[in-house]
Amino acid sequence: MGLGKTLQTLSFICHLKEKSNHTGPSLVVCPLSVLYSWCQEVDKWAPSLKCLRFHASQTDSIANQSLAKYDIVVTTYESTYCLV
């Protein structure tokens, strides 16, 4: 049984986008075991947000992705070194 942390985070990100005029993507770092379910929850509960699932190997990078068109970037602990 979940505690609602995902929905609380999504509602906070939606609040930032709608009320605070937050621009640019929000970064969500989660374990690999919940990476795909996080993206499914974004599609289910916040369909207006565009989500990028980023899970890459060491040779991949996010440099060739245009992050400006996404509202949320969901990645894992293992992939965060590729984001810089």
N, C-alpha and C positions, 0 to 999 in steps of 0.2 A: 504494500500500500504506500503510495507516494505521499509526500508532505506538501506538495504544491510549489516547490522551489522553481520549477521550470515555468509554471504559469505566472508566478510572481515576477520572475525576471522578464518574461515576455510583456507583461502588463506595464512594468517599469519602462522598458524600451519603447513601447507604444506611447506611453505618457511623454517621454522625452521627445519623440518624433512629432507628436501632435501639439502639445502645449508649450514646450520649451524651444521649439524650432531647431532641434538638434539635427545637424547635417552630418553626413558621413556615416560609415558603417560602425556598428558596435561589435566588439570582439567577444565571443563566448568561447572559453576554453573548458573542455569537458573530457572525461575518460573516453577511450575508444569504444567501450561497450555501450555507450549511450549516444554516440555521435549521430547515427542514423535516426534514432528516435527523437533526438532534439530537432532535427530538420522536419520530421513529420509533425511534431507538435507546433512548430512555427507555421507550417502550412494549414494545420487544423484550426489553431486559435488566433492567429494573426495573418490571415491570407493577404492582407495589403502589404506586408513586409516581404521584401525579396531576400532570400537566404542563399548564401554560398557555403557549401560544405567543402572544407579544405582539409584533405588528408593526403599528404604527399611524402614521397621518399626524399632522401637527402639531396638528390640531384635536381629535383623539381623546385620551382620557386613560384611565388605569387606575383612576381614582377610583371608578367605578361597578362595578368588579369586586371581589368578595370574595376577597382573596388568602389568607385563612385556610384555605380549603378546598383549596389547592394546595400541593404539596411543592416543585415546581420551577417557576420562571418563566423561560422562555427568550425572549430578546429580541436585537435587533441593536444595533450601535453607533449607528445612526441613530435608534433609538427610545428611547434611554435618557433623553433630555430630557423625555419624556412621563411618566416614572415618578415625578418629584418634584412 
